[in-house]
């Protein structure tokens, strides 16, 4: 289903841009876009999908919230990468603490092989996403800097989905694939809002903002999930959630307090 999500989103994006007469990436750019798709979506999203089969969603949120540390660290090792400052590192630590505080009651820890494999998969996802994000910024500083962000995002989604499809076929997953109205609606939502909307916004932000700032999406996402749960599903809200949100936003403010320079 993850493969279907990204292939459909990428195909729709590319098709809409082609109908509008937008310039699409040349074939010589496809190999680098395929690498980005495999890193960001094949590993970054696919490994999370795999992890959530055996790891509770609360703990998965905490594990994925380590991605800002990976992103900032790997970016610092890149040529002309952004250096790590004490203030930004402290902000990341504070924000991570807020996420742990937010999902703490939902965390349950197991010890079987499947659980440990899920934990490892979540960290593989973080590394893949971090390497892909840094590679995207390095690539954007060169000849690809004038590319249409939506077009490159569309090709990345398409190539990432193809990579996931190959893995799913090797694991014989299509034979176990079933749909209900609820899962079909969820898949449609992920295609339109999560992929076409969310991933395209991430690609745009990654092109114009420092990695440390962009990485904070991993802290903001759980807060948005809690707010939607309260508004849409009438889930309970308590002082712990309010305190956790305050801690997360304090970390975000600290990361951005250096006045990061936006890139045009």
C-alpha positions, 0 to 999 in steps of 0.5 A: 500500500505504501508503494501504491501511495507514492506511485499514484501520488508521483504519477498524478503530480507529474501528469498534472504538471505535464498538462500545464506545460511545466518543465519536467526534469531531463532524463539525465536527472532521473538517476539522482532523483531515483536515489532521492526517492529510494532514500527518502521514501524507500528507506525513510517511509518504507522502514517506518511502515515496516516498523509499525507492524511490530512497534507500538505507534507511541514508541514509533513516534519517539523513535522517528523523533530522533531524525532531527539528530540524524539530519543535523549530524549528517548535514554537518559532515557534508561538504559546506554543510551547516555546523552544529551549534550548542544552541541548536543541539540543546533545542533538539534535545528539549524538543525530543523530551517534549515528544517523549512526554507527549506519547509516554503513556502510549509507550509499551516495550517488548523484547521479541525479535520482531519488536527489536527488528522494528526498532532497528527499522525505525532508525534505518528510516531516520538515517535514510531520511537524513541522508536523502535530505542532505543529498537533496540540499547538496544537489540543489546547490548545483545545476538543479537549483532552478528545477521545478520543486513540484516536478522533482518531488513527483519523480522522487515519489514515483521512483520511491514507490517503484522501489517499494513495489519491488520489495513488496513483490519480493515479499509476496505481499500483493497476495495478502492485500485487501481493501475496505472502505475505511482503508481505501479512504485512508489510502486516498488521504495519504495520497492527496494530503500526505504525499502530494501536499505534505511531501511537496511542502517538505521538498520546498522547505528543504530547498529554502530553509536550513536543515535544522529548521526543516528537521523540526517537522518530526516534532511538529507532526505529533502535536498536530496529531494530538490536536486533530485527535481532540478536534475530530475524534473528541479525544481527551486533552490534559495538562500533560499534553499541554505541557508536552506541547509547550516543551516541544515549542520551546525547543523549536524556538531555541533551534530557530533563535539563531535567525537561520538564513533562508536560501532563495 
